[in-house]
Amino acid sequence: MLFNSLDFAVFLPIVFIIYWFVLNKNVKTQNLWLLFASYFFYGWWDPRFLVLIFVSTLIDYVVGKELGKTSNDSYRKLLVRTSIFANIGLLAFFKYFNFFVENFQTAFTFFGGEISSSYSLNIILPIGISFYTFQSLSYTIDIYRKKITPANDFVAFATFVSFFPQLIIGPIERAANMLPQFHKKRNFDVDEGILGVKQIVWGLFKKIVIADGCAQYVNAIFIDYETVSSFTLLLGAIYFTIQVYADFSGYSDIAIGTARLFNFKLMTNFRYPLFAKNITEFWRKWHISLMMWFRDYIYFPLGGSRVSYMKSIRNILIVFVLSGLWHGANWTFVFMGVYYGFLYSIHYLFRALYPQKRTANTHPIIDILKIAFTFSLVTIGMILFRAPSMEVALTYLSRMISLDFSLELLNMGRYAIEMLPFVIGLLIVEWFSRKKSFPLASHRFSLLQMAIVIALIIFFGSFSDMQEFIYFKF
């Protein structure tokens, strides 16, 4: 069920009421109820998905227990490799099997061979598998590294893996942060609950008004990308960048706010990345939980930045290519990773070779130019994110820079014009909210602010063409 659906609007109050008013005296029964609710939530899409998440959970729980019992290095390595193979194996089969088979067939045919196309399978991608496998896998790796101790309560661990607010699109949590919260007594905190509701409302605004509104224009542009003007293509790319941000960060806000209702604290996943002044800062503020995962489990083990410049750049490129491939089984995602990795590497090398003194303040005009330049670089990569193929992406990019900047007001469609005040309004509100966890977090005029946002959702939300969250397909 979608966070922006009537189903979830019924589901959440039921879970909340039973959790706080029926089971509030016992942590274990609360956890059991959350586990049941989370499996019900996940099984709503397809009950078959429950088998996969249970298998992943059971394997990592058993591996974790065994890692805690032994000090034999060879056995410990075997155990952690079992966890890695199981989780990455599940992910690889369901997400990448056909991609690799199709590319192997293409390469084999190119060199004059013949191979049957019957090796491709009609595989359904289990929703959220890229997220919960990474979360569960980080648990066993952290035990192997002796950063945490194994869980002794299977229900608590299973709830940690499947916790419904962040199960589908994250944030990708760490056991060190989340597991202790499942063991301590939880009392209802009114202030935390109100904060949670406000964050849910803000997330729904970003999703229903901004993201879904932009989507109607962006979808039309990517259908007619071969006929519209450069200006239209440029505006479509900008709107898509805004759409992805509002969609994904909106989900994160709803997830974090929902967790607050049950007195759980999830990590922040976005820190106003659209105002980043360089590409490195952008990736410190965008999808933080995923980038931290790759940093801790891929980048650092490869040597991080503690090696030569060339090896550091190699490590950066590996991380970004894997991050791109994590998003989906398509060459567009691979080249998106290469593109962002190349930009990140250039900035890393420039800072290493020409270190600059940090100043407390720079001229506002300089800051705005840096933000605009970074946003432009990010937007180019987002075309690769959105395009269904490299052919479409390259055609879109080449036509966008062809300098045909006729306004085409009629062809742009009413959504582009109607959405402009909302996009500008979002950017202004977030600009002045950068020191807060989210714009409605302030206690001053909070009820009035929330009432205004709810009114905007009701009157301007795209309810007739409800869109799934973009990251559901990852």
Secondary structure, 3 states (H helix, E strand, C coil): CCCCCHHHHHHHHHHHHHHHHCCCCCHHHHHHHHHHHHHHHHHCCCCCHHHHHHHHHHHHHHHHHHHHHCCCHHHHHHHHHHHHHHHHHHHHHHHHHHHHHHHHHHHHHHCCCCCCHHHCCCCCCCCCHHHHHHHHHHHHHHHHCCCCCCCCCHHHHHHHHHCCCCCCCCCCCCHHHHHHHHHCCCCCCHHHHHHHHHHHHHHHHHHHHHHHHHHHHHHHHHHCCCCCCHHHHHHHHHHHHHHHHHHHHHHHHHHHHHHHHCCCCCCCCCCCHHHCCCHHHHHHHCCHHHHHHHHHHHHCCCCCCCCCHHHHHHHHHHHHHHHHHHHCCCHHHHHHHHHHHHHHHHHHHHHHHCCCCCCCCCCHHHHHHHHHHHHHHHHHHHHHHHCCCHHHHHHHHHHHCCCCCCCCHHHHCHHHHHHHHHHHHHHHHHHCCCCCCCHHHCCCCHHHHHHHHHHHHHHHCCCCCCCCCHHHHC
